[in-house]
Amino acid sequence: MKDCPEADYYDFYEAVTGAETTIDTLLDEDADKIADVILDLCDTSNMIELPLDKNGKIINIGDKVRDVFGRHLVVVGISYRNSENVLVDEFDDTDGVIYSDYSTSLLHD
């Protein structure tokens, strides 16, 4: 862990919460406020799950993948049809065509 002697507790609290604390505030109150901020940052309920390839590796836009025909493609888009079927659009710069495949039929290069 890197030592940061110029930052104190009050600096840390303000950096995490965006608000100042005082000596009059109970430490438990400060700790609860910091915990609330951290829990909010960890809330993933409004996030979508990224698609996985045939081997279970996450597919991101820009990834290089291969389809069932062995074509080397670059991911340019992702369409969520339902939780089980994620369509991935890939660009083949050899023939300039965009293909769509289910994520589970692709492999990373």
N, C-alpha and C positions, 0 to 999 in steps of 0.2 A: 504494500500500500504506500502511496506517495505521501510524504509529509507536506503539509501546507500551513506553515506557522503563521502566515498573515491573516488567515481566515479563522474566525472564532464561531462559537455556537450561534450567535445572533446573525452572522453572515450566512451560515448554513441554513438556518430557519428561513431567512428571507429568500434565499436562492430556491429552496424547495417549495415554499408556500406562496411566494410573491407578496408577502405581508411582513410587517415588522412585529417583533415581540418585545416585551419589556421584562424587567426584573420582577415586576408585580404579577406576571402571569405564572401560574403554577406549571411546573415541568410536565406534569401529567397532561395538562391541557395542550401544551405545545406538542407533546409526543402524539396525542390523539389527532391533532391537526396534520402533522407530518404523515401519520399512518393513513389518514383519509386521502391525502394527495397521492400517495404511493398506490393505494388501492384503486383509485380512479384511473391512474396510468396503466394499471394491470387489467382493467376491465376490457375484455375482448368480445363482449356480447353483441356489439354492433359491427364486428369485423367478419369478413367472409373467409372461408378456408381456401387456401390456394390449391389448385389441382395437383395431383400426383401422377407421375409417369408409371409405366408398367412395373418398374422396380421400386416404386414408392418414394421416389425423389421429387421434391417440389419443383413445379414448372413455373418459371417467371418469364415475363416478356423479355425478349432478347436472348433467351437460351437457345443453344443449338441442339436440335433433336433429330432423330431418325424415325421415319414412319415404317409401317409394316412392309413397304416395298423397298426399304433401304435408302430412300431419298434423304439427303442431308438438308435439313430445313432450319429456318430461324423463326421462333415464335414471335408473332406480331400482334396477337390479340387473344383474348379469352372470353368465352360466352358461357354463362351459367344457365343451363336449361332446367336442371333440378339438382338436388344434392348428389345424385349418383352419376349423372351424365354431364361432364364438362367438355364443351367443344373448344378446341385450341386451333387458332388460325396460324398457319405457318407459311412463310414465303420461301420459295425456291428461286434463288438468284440465277440458277442455270437457265431455267425456262421462263422466269418472270411470273409464275403462277402462284396464287395463294390457295392452299389446300386447307380443309377443315377435317380434323380427326378428333375422336374422343381421347382425352388425356391418357387413359389407361392403355391405349394402343401405341403410345410413343415411348421412345427411349432417349436418354441423353447421350450425346456423342462423347 
